[in-house]
Amino acid sequence: MTVRVSFAKRLVSIASALLIILATGHAFAKDGVPAKKLFGGKALPADMPAQAYGFYSKGCLSGGMAIATDGPYWQAMRLSRNRRWGHPQLINTIEKLARQSAQYDGWPGLLVGDISQPRGGPMLTGHASHQIGLDADIWLTPMPNRRFTYAERESTSAISVLKAKSVVTDPNIWTQAHGRLIMRAVSYPEVQRVLVHPGIKKKLCETWKGDRSKLNKVRPYYGHHYHMHVRLRCPKGSGNCRTQNAVPADSGCGAALDWWFDVALKPKKPSKKSKKTSKPKKKRQIMLGDLPSACAVVLKSADPVSEEAVTFRSATTARTAFAPLKPVNSPFSMPALVPIPKPRPFLQ
Ligand SMILES: [Zn+2]
């Protein structure tokens, strides 16, 4: 009998020890959740004044605003990703670019790609940057003359402006309007830089007849021949936002651009090292503790009353002012335009 009791006692103590191990293990696992999972799980922004915290590739966003899925001169793509969120200044800039490029540049409207998650932060898929609500991908494919369905916004692909398997623009795809769209984006003082493929930069260097003083803000980079990446400076009121180095004053059309074609984009000769011996480096995950401390507050902060309350739509004036342009002979009716939601502190 006594043997049985002590055995039962033992079982209990083993079970409780196991529980403790499980519990502590669980706590450890929770601490170990990568920041992308924490931020990727948020459906709505932090209901706080608009601020960008940290750097484009390591930070977060409070007071985010969504761009509406449809505007007079834009359509947001890949809606399931819920990356239509940005600092209100960026959302304003996208709306302005959409409207002005339609009015002046012959660009019928923007297809808006990824901006940021509702509270910014690292993402579960793609993008090292886009974390503080100041980066936006704008497709280099003009908006069609109709409204895409939700399913089409998931499946439609952007069109590369480069010739197939080449590093130069395709004359059958590239138009002067593409150039005007990019140059309009860099003309805005709040835009710090726009990333495009070196082939696009080269085309602009060779053909841009307008003001060339902002060509330096068009920055060559890998990829970016399906879309351009628009990056804003740290906005006023974002004291914890880290500015990126200024772009060089030089147009960047000379030796710096040649390097891309002579070195960076040259097909690589197969290296003597066997692939088996060189292990791919595993990148360390960004954890919450790696981000500015304010990001923990941003994560915990309450949601706004509704998504609608923090979604930007064009003011009705924009609709009347640009009505004669008739950008869409859409089989779909235009979405109802509602007044801009109550301004957040940034906009006042
Ligand atoms: Zn981007």
Boltz pocket constraint, residues with backbone or C-beta under 6 A from the ligand:
constraints:
  - pocket:
      binder: B
      contacts: [[A, 114], [A, 130], [A, 135], [A, 136], [A, 137], [A, 228], [A, 229]]
      max_distance: 6.0
